[in-house]
Amino acid sequence: MRRTATRRRTLGRAAALALLLVSPPAAGAGEVAPRARPVSAIPALEAAPATDPAAAADLFAMPALAVDLRTALAAAEAGDLDAAATLLDRDLAAHPGVAGLQAARAAVAMLADDPAAALDHLEAAAAAGLPDPAGLAADPLFAPLAADPDRAPRLAALAAAPPRPAPVPAAVTGGMAPVTAANTAWNPESERLEPRFAFPDTEPGPVLPARPKTAALDLLREHWKRGRAAGNAGDLYDNRDRGHSALKPAAFPQLAHVAYAPEAKAAEIDYGLQDKLLFARPTLGNSSTAVTGGAFWRSLPRLAMTQADGTGPLRLWQNAGANALYVYPAHKDWTPEKGDLFPANTPYLLVSHGSSGSDRPFLEAVATILASFRPDTKARLVKENLIVPTVQMVFRRSLQPITSRELYFSGAAHPAAFEGYAINLARMVSLANSIEADAIPPEVRIAVTAEDLGTEGVDYFGEGLSEQLFDTPGAVARVWRSEAWERSMTVSAAATRDPNGRPLEFHWRLLQGDPEKVRIVPSADGTSATITLDWHDPFVISEDNPLTTARVDVGVFASNGVHDSAPAILSWYFPPSEKRRYEPGPDGVPRIAAIDHANPDRAYADPMLVPRGDWRDDFAYDETGAPAGWTRTRGDRSEAFDALGRRILVPAGDGRPAETVAVAYPLVRTPDGRLAVEEVDAAPF
């Protein structure tokens, strides 16, 4: 037993190093495709002649290979070495030059008592550019190799393996920034592919073409002419729908358009949700695509928020932290017919109301804002990695309907999707250009310090489900699964930073939800707040926005006395497919009376978050008001459960306790691919 435990801990160390060499899983299920046939607006790139095609294919395959690698390592940890080896061998047959796969295969071979194969894979990992082959070889898992006189010299020789050659920044010429294997590296800290570029030192041309003539563009032209605007020199534009809905190069001639090599396109690194690359320059981008088929259809923002492995929101935050702002259409996730289907709201991207092409006005707005910053202000924003929150503040504060500071602190300025007709470019140019380098807005960072969470199997059902959708520094999201009427969360904004060192004032506001059912109590200094919510059935967002939603949003703003920040946002998603009934308890506080999971009139609920149930629960309470269990009804059949969630087989009587059976709730797939909750009995006790 001790030997097995040691080996599993060692596998964890070897696996951790292997995972540093590949990306987290790629985007989720469904086909991501534009609604019209894409036509590329950027010339195709030829592969760099000095780059080995196989090495290029290996590099750009890393995001996809991560799924198999993690699956294989999990199987090995669980003791299924054959499954792990089979999966790794399959991938190695196609990508033998991926060091992480070779390192993982070496670990699995040692666990399978195959030292010869383990050493072969260690040498292959070192030859493929493993960052620290000597460190991996020194792992206790490989100690038997060092103790073998025939193999020890080969193990020691791993330290002399040549390092992987560093990528060379690619020259940006003709308004194109090429992404090839020659200028792209895998960053183990960010777990992203990171291309690098060399921009020309020559003076850029005009910030805008001579036409069209509008008040906003004329104002930007004048600021540029007088040296008061930075322009777009050094900024990147990343189109991720292969020209389907793209900024025309002539519209913002200083922008450098990202162009992908064939190997990158073959791996779809250039397409759909941007969760695979990080650029070292201010970046605006878009993908006018969506997951259009299957049970899990959704916009790209909703795809990012609901990825099964939970990395999507982290990737959105990484993008924003790297000065990259992307625009995606809401498609069918924000319509009068279906309502607001987003389970969360974040300040990391912009979502346009509409489908293909609805994102272009937003791209133009972001490009204009980036060009309008003062040169010294923009340089500082880039250095502090505050481009995105500052652009978000400028964009939202300058919207047509936002005519006051209080309106900026309201949901009108921070919907889950924005209307193109609300964009006011002239106000955006003026506000962006007014920000001085020593007064840039602060960045709100939040963290949950206490909260009420339910217990799976009693308060809600579905093994592996959690009420915590995601926690990131600028956005936190929860799924309300518990039957509780009321719950609280305490949130700290103490990590908020103001690079100017100015004192901060905090503002906590309900952006979306019933004011009678949400209570926000800030601390004395405003750096934290306790938010108490009651259950919300689906509701209309506002008088001005008649869409139905099942999400409550709370915004946190910081002011440094000159500018207000973009918000950090807390979201709670209430499963709209459940029909709930609450009744007052002895103390007058509502308590759950019934939940109908089989509600025939149920509204659309995200199938990635809310699996289907086929029952109705009616809850009971004892004379003191304590929970006494529930009656579960399916069709004409009813069963009783006690307060701990056990099914009652034989009721208590004649001085004997009830005979019960514990119940588990695994998730299963229905024929159409959706998730459903299944009941499984354990042994009676």
Buried (B, 14 or more C-beta within 10 A) or exposed (E): EEEEEEBBEBBBBBBEBBBBBBBBBBBBBBEBBBBEEBEBBBEEBEBBEEBEEBBBBBBBBBBBBBBBBBBBBEBBBEEEBEBBBEBBEEBBEEBBBBBBBBBBBBBBBBBBEBBEBBBBBBBBBBBBBBBBBBEBBBBEBBBEBBEBEEBEEBBEBBEEBEEBEEBEBBBBEEBBBBBBBBBBBBEBEBBBBBBBBEBEEEEBEEBBBEEEEEEBBBBBBEBBEEEBBBBBBBBBBBBBBBEBBBBEBEBBBBBBBBBBBBBBBBBBBBBBBBBBBBBBBBBBBBBBBBBBEBBBBBBBBBBBBBBEEBBBBBBBBBBBBBBBBBBBBBBBBBBEEEBBBBBBBBBBBBBBBBBBBBBBBBBBBBBBBBBBBBBEBBBBBBEBBBBBBBBBBBBBBBBEEBEEEEBBBBBBBBBBBBBBEBBBBBBBBBBBBBBBBEBBBBBBBBBBEEBBBBEBBBBBBBEEBBBEBBBBBBBBBBBBBBBBBBBEBBBBBEEBBBBBEBEBBBBBBBBBBEEEBBBBEBBEEBBBBBBBBBBBEBBEBBEEBEBBBBBBBBBBBBBBEBBBBBBBBBBBBBBBBBBBEBEEBEEEEBBBBBBBBBBEEBBEBBBBBBBBBEBBBBBBBEEEEEBBBBBBBBEEEEBBBBBEBBBBEEEEEEEEEBBBEBBBBEBEEEEEEBBBBBBEEEEEE
